[in-house]
Amino acid sequence: MSNAETLALDPAYVFHSWSAQGALKPLVVSGGQGSQVWDAEGRTFLDFSSQLVNVNIGYGHPRVVEAIQAQAAALATIGPATANHERGLAAQAILSKAPAGFAKVFFTNGGADANENAIRMARHVTGRDKVLSTYRSYHGNTGAAIVATGDWRRPAGNEYAVGHVHFFGPYLYRSEFWATTPEEESVRALHHLRRVIEAEGPATIAALLVESIPGTAGILMPPPGYLAGVRALCDEFGIVLITDEVMAGFGRTGEWLALDAFGYTPDLITFAKGVNSGYVPVGGVIISERISEFFDERVFPGGLTYSGHPLAMASIVAALDAMETEGIVANAKRIGAEVIAPALEKMASTYDVVGEVRGSGVFHAIELVSDRSARAPLDAATMAGIKSKLLERNLLPFVQENRIHVVPPCVVTDEEAHQGLAIIDDVLSTL
Ligand SMILES: Cc1ncc(COP(=O)(O)O)c(C=O)c1O
């Protein structure tokens, strides 16, 4: 197949996400290995996006591919009410990466429905309705998840769900609280959250839903004590704390779960993406003992035809095992600390257009500004130009608003990381 043959089919018949359909000219991708993908005519790109920040283990990992093939031959599909060995193994493997005190895993088809079901659990456990989440967040594109989302994708008028309230999380570079230090930002953001809880009425709030590190919103590293403070507020007011690890979890930050670096334990953890790198669509909720026990005697009113799909389960077992035995999470941590962070710091000290760099592991952001002292975000047209220049240089970037997110697969090599960073550096030098 040529690129032209694919482009004659796909935009003609496929309705694409988050786009006006008319002028779309999507990149043709027909193969991939490790951190590289290529089109139908052999042009190769270094993937610094991991697609939608999900291909943590890289493309074509042989162990995961073989596990899916073997499972397809043995049993390609089976309903969720059955007992399936791979499903048990997948849940056990996921729980082994969670903090102490977690008991069970509920499997979904992706991240949005993981949040959806976590919210439903919290509502049943508390008998309350409201869900608090931050303005700078993305939680998925289903009824409650899209309304919990704080960014522009949240539909006007809350037509899909009720009871969602938003607050500002910490973001020192653009502080809502006039803070000048991380410590100040943390204390003041927690004070703001306490006031929102009090004003809404604690007895009406079922859940607080937060990404440990807001991802699409800008890889916003929480300041010291913030997440532990959120945990303390949830304890004080009897609120279920749901941590969304869909993007940040399973290796991305150089930890198994991003929350591992922040010393707090939520009640429910939602996951998807990195758990099997999207080789088969899957997500889920890791459920604490307390909430799991609540549903021992009460029916959980929720389920999905493909919950715990055997192909997804086999891919999770293989992916987590490969990530462990091949030191893939450790690689993400080391590359982040030794290669990505120093290169980004250098860009920040060299180019005025770089306002701030931040992140951990293979989860970093470069925030671009037109005026450093005013911190004015670089405009959309210039960002689009940057994106095209990176693509021209065969780098697949993740560009979001005024930021370049540096999010290659966790398996990226030192050489590839240096190569991609040099391309970004080069493009920034032309601005
Ligand atoms: C933090 C977070 N939560 C939830 C989702 C939704 O996941 P999915 O697209 O698999 O439904 C995303 C997707 O980008 C995400 O980044």
The ligand as a Gaussian input file, in Angstrom:
#p B3LYP/6-31G(d) Opt

LIG

0 1
 C       -5.413000      11.575000      32.761000
 C       -6.341000      10.953000      31.767000
 N       -7.472000      10.388000      32.202000
 C       -8.333000       9.789000      31.352000
 C       -8.083000       9.751000      30.003000
 C       -9.060000       9.098000      29.072000
 O       -8.575000       7.883000      28.635000
 P       -9.218000       7.166000      27.335000
 O       -8.920000       8.065000      26.171000
 O       -8.548000       5.837000      27.300000
 O      -10.675000       7.029000      27.592000
 C       -6.910000      10.348000      29.500000
 C       -6.613000      10.331000      28.054000
 O       -5.766000      11.049000      27.565000
 C       -6.012000      10.970000      30.409000
 O       -4.891000      11.553000      29.997000

